[in-house]
Amino acid sequence: MNPAIGYTALTAVSVVTALIGFYGLRISRTTSDFYVASRTVRPWWNASAIGGEYLSAASFLGIAGLVIVSGIDALWFPIGHTAGYLMLLFFVAAPLLRSGAYTIPDFAEARLGSARARHLTSVLVVLVGWFYIVPQLHGAALTIRTTTGLPSWVGAGAVVAVVCLTVVTGGTGTYGTLSLMVALLFGTLGLPHVLVRFYTNPDGAAARRTTLIVLGLLSLFYLFPTIYGVLGRVFLPQLAARGIPDAAVLLLPGRLVGGPGGDILSALVVAGAFAAFLSTTSGLVVSLAGVISQDLLGGNVRGFRIAAVAAAVVPLGVALGTDSLALAGSVGLVFAFTASTVCPLLLLGIWWRGLTDAGAMAGMAAGAVLCGASMLVGAQLAQDSPWRTVMVQPAAWTVPAAFLTMVAVSLATPGRLNPGMARFMSKLHVPERPHAMPGPASGPDRP
């Protein structure tokens, strides 16, 4: 690929992203503007934003790479990614919006009446976000290396630089398949960069419409990486042998079309891939900065900006010090972790009155320890070990373990129920009157 194509596409996307961020700065006037856009974002705009953030490196490059390597078995990934939104629609979207929270830890504290539960939730949300940012940076590194020939660290560094600028200024057997589907279905419910978008809807009905639109957009989008993967198996089979199947999307236009037409298509694909990295990473940095600034830096706009830099720099260091796994596979591990930690808190917190702070903390801790330990152990096992799949795909047993721990400990500690639980649960489940739901009180801070 002509390096000029890569340079042009990456520069154009970065400049446009930064300009959008500067525009956001001009219209942000209060803390509520900065965190949740004053809850005024309409369904089509919000669905487009969620789709852009959800279509990450795993979707744009990783699905096609998996199809090249695994064939039809890889189609479980787009099915799981899309179906996870049905779970979000049915169980989380509208009640979470009615909670009036800015962040998932806000929800945990309001539901459980416990500062300790909030702090543990904050730690887990930040970990999930950092884990999810790392493969985005690996994807950016692959894109830079493939299209321009520059070192991998340039791609990761460029994404972090643009994201920091924008955010600071603007705003695969049966068990393996089953475990993957559990991770994708339940993991979607706990992704901080997805959930934070629902706080920007004006009401619960808008949140549900947003989710339906996202489902349509995802269903349409996932046709394309699948087609790319099939074409890659035919025209670029050597990529699997070279260990870079994720580069198929970047290289196919030049191979299939060639000439000026191929150059134009390549530039569009590279721009799209880099836009996906920027969008997903931006959403994650926004959600993590909200959590960090609320808990540690006073929750004002200045604290948000400082937290945004911290939220981006830490995963950059991890990405620079690690090698990329298959992109879709590494993101799948993040889904397993969030499905085992944040997801049980949300589902039980929204739908079960018996959840206590002790039960929530015990369940989240159990899910985090079991999931993290199993992944570490699985990485050390031989490829032919019968236990390897069980350990590297742990969601099938770590998710039930987290739920059971939350329920068991909550039943054993009924005295720790939040005295304000009944009123909060009514707030979650009683439909609001149209245009009658104000956002949380916002301070006079100005960016």
C-alpha positions, 0 to 999 in steps of 0.5 A: 500500500502506498504510504501516502494513502495512509498518511492522508487518511489518518491525518484527515480523520484526526483533524475532523475528530479534533474539530468536533471536540473543539465544537463541543467545547463551545457549546458546553456550559455546565457540568451536566453539559460536559458529562451527559450533554444535558440529557438532550441527545436524540435517539438517531444521534445517540445510536450513531454515537453508540454504534461508532464506539461499539464498532471497535478494533475487534469489529472493524479488523478482528471479525474479518481476521477471524473469518480468515482463520476460523471460517464460519465459526467466527460468525458467533462474534457478530451474533453475540455483539449484536444480540447483547444489545437485546439484553441491554434493551430488555433489562437495562436501558430505560431503568438505568436512565431513570436512576439519574446517575452520571456513572455506574458507580453513581448507580451502585451508591444510590442503589446500595447506599454504600460508599464502599460498594461505589469504590469497588465498582469504580475500580472495576469500571476503570479496569474494564475500560483500560482493558478495552482500550488496549486492543484499540491501541493494538489495532491502531498500531497494526493500521499504522504499521500496515499502511505507512510502514512507521513503527507500531508505537506511532499508531497507539501514540497517535490515538491517545494524543487525538483522544486526549485532545478531543476529550479534554477540550470537548466533552472458538468446540461447544463449551468455547462457543457457549462461554463466548456467547455468555461473555458477549451477551452479558458483557455488553450490559457492563461496558462503561462507554456504552452505558454512559451514552444512555445517560444522554437520552432525554427519557426512557422511551428515547433510550429504548428507541436508541437501542433499537436503532443501534440493533439495526445499525449493527446488523447492517454493519456486521455484513461487511467484515464478514464479507471481507473475511470471506474475500480475504480467505480467497485473495489473501490466505497468506495473512493467516500464515504470517500471523496478521489476519487482522490486516485483511480489511486494510489490504484487500482494496488494493488487491481487488481493485488496484490503480487509483480506484484501489487507492481511494478505497484503501484510503476510505478503509484506513480512515474508517478503521482509524475512526473506529479506534478513535471513537471507541477509545474516546468513549472509553476515556469519557466514561473512565474520566467521569468515574475517576473525576467523580470519585477522586477529583471533585467531579468538576470539569477541571477534574474531568480533564485531568482524569481523561489524561490519566485514563488514556495514558495508563493503557497506552503504557500497557499497549506499548509493553505488550504484543497484540493478540487476535483483536476480536479474541482479546476484546472477548476477554474484556467482555468476559471480565465485565460480564463477571463483575459489572453486569451482575451488579446492574441486573440484580440491582435493577431487578432484585430488591434483595441485593445488599451492598455486601452481596454486591461487593462479594459477587463483583470481587468473586467474578473479578478474581475468578475471571482474572485468575483463570485467564492468567492460568489459561495463558500458561497452559499448553495448546493441547491441554483439555483445560485450556479452553475452560480457563481462557474462555471462563465466562460460562462458569465465572458469570454464574459464580458471580451471580450466585455469590451476590445472591447468597451473600445478600440473603445472608445479610438482609440487615444491610439492605439500603433503607432507601431501596424501595423508593429508588426501585420505584424510580427505576421502574415507574415510567416517567411522564414525557418531558418531566424527567430533569437531569441531575443537578449540575454545577456552574462549572464552565470548561 
